């Protein structure tokens, strides 16, 4: 299978509100989001994995094999949002 010409673009995620998508800082010169080392976008609490993370973390993110790394980092970072009772 060849997917030549496919461009990663966070605007293709129609389930995200337009205002939210506009708040996401992009990778310079392209349309995927710029992410922190924990896969968090510039909008606090918005984490992006999979193909849209590939420009920042490499092509392994496009495959199931990349999910272990992404899940571990996201889970550790999300834990900071949890408020203890």
C-alpha positions in Angstrom: 0.0 0.0 0.0 1.3 3.4 -0.9 -0.1 6.5 0.8 1.9 9.1 -1.2 0.8 12.6 -0.8 -0.9 12.1 2.6 -0.5 15.1 4.8 -0.9 15.2 8.5 -3.2 17.9 9.6 -4.8 18.4 13.0 -7.6 20.4 11.3 -8.8 17.1 9.9 -10.0 16.1 13.4 -13.5 17.5 13.0 -14.5 16.2 16.4 -12.2 18.8 18.0 -13.9 22.2 18.3 -12.6 24.8 15.7 -11.5 27.1 18.5 -9.5 24.3 20.1 -7.8 23.4 16.8 -6.9 27.0 16.2 -5.1 27.1 19.6 -2.8 24.2 18.8 0.8 25.3 17.8 1.9 23.5 14.7 5.2 21.9 13.7 6.9 24.7 11.8 6.2 24.5 8.1 3.5 21.9 8.4 0.1 21.2 10.0 0.6 18.5 12.7 0.8 19.7 16.3 4.0 20.5 18.0 4.1 18.2 21.1 6.0 18.1 24.3 8.0 15.0 25.3 4.8 13.7 27.0 2.7 14.1 23.7 0.9 17.1 25.1 -0.1 19.8 22.6 0.1 23.5 23.3 -3.5 23.3 24.6 -3.1 22.0 28.2 -4.7 18.6 28.6 -4.8 17.8 24.9 -2.6 14.8 24.1 -2.0 13.6 20.6 -0.6 10.2 19.6 -0.6 8.0 16.5 0.2 9.4 13.0 -0.1 13.0 14.1 2.8 12.4 16.6 5.1 11.0 14.0 6.7 14.3 12.9 7.8 14.8 16.6 8.6 11.2 17.6 9.3 9.4 14.4 7.6 7.0 12.1 7.1 4.3 14.8 4.2 6.3 16.1 2.2 5.4 13.0 2.1 1.8 14.1 0.8 -0.2 17.0 4.4 -0.8 18.1 4.6 2.9 19.1 1.6 2.8 21.4 3.6 1.4 24.4 5.9 4.4 24.5 3.1 6.9 23.9 0.8 5.3 26.5 3.4 5.3 29.2 4.4 8.9 28.7 0.8 10.1 28.5 -0.3 8.2 31.5 2.5 9.6 33.7 1.7 13.1 32.6 -2.0 12.8 33.0 -1.5 11.7 36.5 -0.4 15.2 37.4 -4.0 16.4 36.5 -5.5 14.0 39.1 -6.3 15.7 42.4 -6.1 13.5 45.4 -9.2 13.5 47.7 
